[in-house]
Amino acid sequence: SRRGDLDMMIARRTIRALVVYSKTFYFLDGVTQRGLSYDLLQEFESFVNRKFKTGALKINVIIIPVARNEKGHLMVNMKIAESMGMEIPYEMIESAQGVIQ
């Protein structure tokens, strides 16, 4: 399972964060990631590594870009989520049935 609280994420040395594509918060400039969410998550990664004194074995924040539909719901590609080992709670899938086609 890839779900868990911060302690489990720290033990795996990976924190995954969903970010929404946006001209302000997250976008790609060629192959370079940019935006407020990107900058804040980079700072968070540095903070976590300082706080937990990780040394050479860094904790990585992995950014997973997602889109929103016209109603503002996050749209996650289930095949990509599964390939990354993400578990989507059944309640989220059930509530999204009207959105996912």
N, C-alpha and C positions, 0 to 999 in steps of 0.2 A: 504494500500500500504506500502511496505517496502523500497521503494526508497526514496531518499532525500539527502539533503545536510548535512553538519556536524551538524548544529543546530538541525535538526530533529533527527539525530542519538544520539546526546547528550541528548535530551529530552527523548528519549526511553531508554537511558543508554545502548545502544548496538551498536557497530560498527562491521560490518562483513567484513572480508577480504578474498578474494580468494588467495590461495597460490598454487604453482605448486609443485607436488612431485618431489624431486630431492635429490641426495646424499649430496648436499651442502646446499640447501635452505630450504627444509622441508622433514622430514622423521620420521618414528616411530621407536624407539628403544624399542621393546616390546610394552608397553602401554605408554611410555614416548615420548612426542613430542620433536623433536630436529631440529636444522638447523638454518641458518642465518635468514631466514624470521621469524621463530618462535621467535628467540631472539629479533629481531628488533621490532616485534609486541608487545612483552611483555614490552619492553622499552617504546614504543609508548603508551600503555595502562597506564603505570605509569605516563608518561608525561601528558596525557590528564586528568587524575585524579588529578594531582597536579595543573595543569593550571586552571581547573574548580572548584577546592576546593570541591570535591564531598563528603568528609567525609566518613560516613559509607555506603552511597548509591553509590557504585562504578559504573563506566562506564566499561563495559566488551567488550573486543575485541574478537570476535568469529572467529576462523580460520576455513575456509572451504577449504579443500584440493581438488584440481582438477588435472586432467591429461592433457597432450598435446598429440595430434596425431602426426603422422609422418611428417605432414606439419607444425607443430608448433602451431596449433590452440588449444585453450583451449577447453576441453571436459567437459561439465557440464551435469550431469544426470538430465534430466528434472523432473522426479518424485521426486528426492531429493530436487531440487530447489523449486518445488511447495509446498512440505511438509514443507519447511522452510519459506514459505511466500515470496519467491523471485519472482520478476517479470522479465522475460527475454524479452527485447524489441523485437518486431516483426522483426525489421530490422536485428538484430543479428541472429534470427532464420532463416530468409529468406536467409541471406548470407551464413549460415552454411549448407544449404540443400545438397550441394555436399559433405559435410563432414559427416553429421549425417546419419546413415543408419537405 
